[in-house]
Amino acid sequence: MKHVVAIWGVNCRSEEELAAFVELEYTEDGDVTPSEFMSGTGLSWIDEDFMEVHLLPDGESREAFVQYLKQDYASDPDRFAPQVPDSLGESIAPYSSVIVLYGNDSRYGSINEVLFSLAESGSEVGQQPVALIAKIVYETEER
């Protein structure tokens, strides 16, 4: 099975600001208004059950986040960790927060499959409200 993990950098300075950035709003009719995150990424729909937000105010928290990704994030760290870019710590340094979104292409039904088609845009730091820092694709045997 193919998996994808997309990591975006944002400059939210508090947990409240970060939560508001990713929060969907609903109209009285039940229609969804995209979050600032979705508007900033151009994503029209995501399964938020597979999203994590991390406030990373300093170098120590950024290093802990990278270690978390390599050791604890994926169900198969032996296949995922080698795909994490060595430069990830440097890439997230300009941002006070990151948003991680997971997807897969399971034969039982895909999750956030639009992530596979994302192109790393290489946008300039500070030019966009949200910047795609990394897209990590890896494969595991389907069970």
N, C-alpha and C positions, 0 to 999 in steps of 0.2 A: 504494500500500500504506500502511496506517495503522501507525504506530509509537507506542509509549508508553515513557516513561522515568519510573520512580518513584524518588524520593530520600527516604530515611528518615534521621533523626538519632538517634544513640545516644550514650551516654556511656561508651565503652570507652576506657581510658587507655593501653593498649599494643596492639601488633600481636597479641600472644598472646591477650589478652583479647578482641579483636575477632574473631580467627580462631575462638576457642572459641564465641563468641556466634552465629556463622553455621554452625558445623559440625553436620552431621547425624550421628547415631549409629545404628548398626545392631545389632539383637539377634542372637543366635546363629541364629535362624531366617531372618535376612535382612530382617526388618521394619525399617522406618525409624522412628526416634524424632525428631519434629520438633526443629529447633534452637530456641534461645531466640528468635532472630529470627522464625522462622515462628510460634511461639507468640504472640509479641508483636504480630505483624501480623494474625494470624488466617488466614494463608495455609496451605492444606493441602498444596500441592505447588508447587514452582518448579523451573525448569531452571537449576541453579546455573552452568551454562556461560555464562549471560548476566547474571551478577552481578559487581559490583566492590565492594570495600571500601576505604575511604580513612581513614586516621588523620589528623586535622586538628588538631594541638595548639595552633596559633597563628594569628593573623590572616594572616600571610604564606602559610601553607599553605592556608587557606580561600580566599584570593584566587587562588592558583595553581589550585586545584580548579575554581573558577568559570570561569577562563580556559580550562582544559582542556576543560570541558564545551562551551563556546562555540566553540572552535577545532578540537578534535581528537576529541571523543567520537563523534560521529555520522558515518556514511558520507556524509551530505549536510548539512554544516554550514550551508549557506545557507538550508535549510529548518528546521533544528533550532535554531540559535542565536537567531533572533528570538523563539522560544517560551520560552526560558529567562527566568524572571522576573528583572526588574532587582533585586528585593529578595532574591534567593537568598542572597547573601553575608550579609545580616543574619539571614535565617531559619536559616542553619546555624550562626551564631555561638554559640548556647548549647550546642552539641554538640561533643564532641571527636572524633567519628567520623561518617562517613556510609556508607550502603549504597545502591548504585545497582543497580536491576534493570530490564532491558530486555525489552520484548515487542513482538510485531507480529502482524498478521493476514494473513500471506502466503497466496496461493492454493495454495502448495505445502505449507502446514501452519503453524499458528499456533505462536508461542513465547510462553509466559507470558501467554496471552490474558486471564487473570483480572485482570491489572493495569488493563485498560480499565474494569472495573467498580468499581474502588476509588473511594471517596468521600473527599475530603480532609476529615479529621475535625476539624481545628482543635483538637486536644487541647492541653491546657495544657503548657507546657514544664516538664519535670521530673516530670510526673504519670504518664507511661507509660515503660516501659523502651525503647520505640521509637516515634518519632512520624513520621508521613508529612509531609514538608516540602513536597514538590512532586510533581505528576503532570503531565508534559509530553507532550502528544499532538501529533503532526505527521504529514504525509502526504508521500509521495514517489511517483514513477511506478514501477510494478512493471516489472521487467526480465525 
